[in-house]
Amino acid sequence: MSAGMSIPFRLDEARLREGMDYLAQLDPRFAEARATYGDPPLRTAEEGFSALLRSIIGQQVSVFAARSIWDRVATAVDPVTPQNVLRLSDEELRACGLSNNKVKFARALALDTVEGRIVFEDLPALDDESLVSALTQAKGIGRWTAEIYMMFALGRPDVMPANDLGLLVAVQHLLKLRQRPEPERLLKLSKPWRPWRTVAALFLWHFRRNMPDFSSSPAAQARREAERLAREERKAARLAKAAAQPAPPAAAARKAAAKKRTVAASRRKQLQRAAPGGKAR
């Protein structure tokens, strides 16, 4: 293992408890929240193409949406291999819930894997920053995606995916900050949590899921359902407004109208010149 690795072991249940003990001793706010909500579950994924593809699918969508899309992909591409992904058409991938960009990213990852630009067997030997550099060379893979793969597939114990919105929301509430921190501030705040920043991130996600707005209480569920219905109504109103608007004229019609206006303007000038004392304007 390279000297750049924080701790040369894979995170497991025992190590997760060790990390939580460290954080609770370090900061009473972790200790208080741990006493209320307990330890977070260990989240793991099988190494390789499938896990990285799942990280791509999880970009910029909720956990629940990502899980739903992944389930459809896993059904359509069984088993989930780069070769099988490349066999599906764009339409079939979009039918699973992938956006146009994610269809491109999934195909690019599959092609990079098949052609040997990404060799998953070589990744565990890299230190954290080298691993991020290796993965982010691929199309559609940013730092967040690489860090999620490092955490779940490789069990790296000291990763803080600071661009994750859920973590930013959770740390604001756990640390009782006035404003949601920017990613750069989260990285600074998390320095004392080393070498257990992955454990801290797991706990922050766990804490967020149990916050009042994200809990399973009837009030929280009713609030979320009301918000969902409001979003659907706004979307339906936008679609109805767009449908009611007349379709824009075709290019040929616009060109013909412009030519007609030019001819009319030219004819007016000719008439003005022909009139007594007329002057073109």
Secondary structure, 3 states (H helix, E strand, C coil): CCCCCCCCCCCCHHHHHHHHHHHHHHCHHHHHHHHHHCCCCCCCCCCCHHHHHHHHHCCCCCHHHHHHHHHHHHHHCCCCCHHHHHHCCHHHHHHCCCCHHHHHHHHHHHHHHHCCCCCHHHHHHCCHHHHHHHHCCCCCCCHHHHHHHHHHCCCCCCCCCCCCHHHHHHHHHHCCCCCCCCHHHHHHHCHHHCCCHHHHHHHHHHHHHHCHHHCCCHHHHHHHHHHHHHHHHHHHHHHHHHHHCCCCCCHHHHHHHHHHHHHHHHHHHHHHHHCCCCCCC
